[in-house]
Amino acid sequence: MKHSHHTTRHGEETTVFDLVRWSQELARLHARIAPRFARPQPRRRVLAYLQGLLSDIPRKNGWLAID
């Protein structure tokens, strides 16, 4: 059974520091994944996909709008 893991402190609101830290961690994860894609377009799509997975969008079926 997987243990629950929360990224925010229990009972406290999200701070600007939390947002900055999450953004930095997402950028770090993207930097690790990006070299696996030879072209820049798929690299941008994988970042958009990760952002979509982590967003508050209620339905996450893998179809994200890319600019």
N, C-alpha and C positions, 0 to 999 in steps of 0.2 A: 504494500500500500504506500502510495506517495504521500509524504508529509506536506502539509500546507506550508507555503512560503510566501510571506507578504513582503513587499518592497517598501511599504510605508509604515511608519510607527502607528501602533494601534491607538485609535481615539484622537489622533491629531490630523490637522488639515495638511494638504500638500503645500509645500513651500516653493519659492523660486529656486532655492538650492536643490530641492528634489528634482525639479524639472530640468535644471542644468545638468545634474548628475545623470539622469536618465538619458538625456540627449547625448551626452558624452559616451555613455556606455553603448548606445545604439550605433554611434559613429565608430566606436572601437569594434563592435561586432561586424559592421559592414566592411570595415577595413580588412578583417580576417577573411570574409567571404568573397569580396570583390576580385581578388586575383584568380579565382576559379572561372571567371568570365572574361573571354578575350576581348570582346567589344564593349564600348562604353554604354550602349543602350541597355543591354541586359544588366549591367552593373547598376544603372539608375533604377531599373525595374525592381531589382531585388531589394533595394533600399525602400522604394515605395511599398513593396509587398510587406516588408517588416514593419514599416510604419502603420500600414493598414491592420496588420495582425494585432498590434499593440494599441490601436485606437479604440474609441468607445462605440464604433460602428456596431450595431446590434447583430447584423448578419455578416459572417465572414466566410464566404464561399470560394475565395481565391480569385475572384474577378474584381480587380481594382482599376479605377480610371487613372490612366497615365497621361501626363501632358505631352 
